[in-house]
């Protein structure tokens, strides 16, 4: 059953990047709400998905990756905004995370994937379990 789209409805494509080091994952804390998230953001017109993921990773963390490996797609309707998240893993990355957007992020942290912070951003809570399960597609409908 499909829902009617109104003037308030939006469909957005987002990319997110899993960055691992010593079996820990990099997360940032949002200034607004204080929740922890993966590096990532919105896909822009004219970009490939990997270009968007490389751009977001560099803009938000200062990290560059030689390659991004596709992990999974998450279909995630949230009220009037319907997100489709395309998630990647950074391969052969270099650099140290920096707070390049302090108006958006207050800190970076490395977390064990089996011991994540309690206050994860609601949209990202399902990404890491999908990764651990090896799921390529998750429909959160």
Secondary structure, DSSP 8 states (H G I E B T S, - for coil): ------TT-EEEEEEEEE-EETTEEEEEEETTT--EE-EEEE--TT--HHHHHHHHHHHHH--EEEEEEEEEEEEEEETTEEEEEEEEEEEEEES----TTTTTEEEEEEEETTS--SSB-GGGHHHHHHHHHT-SEEE--
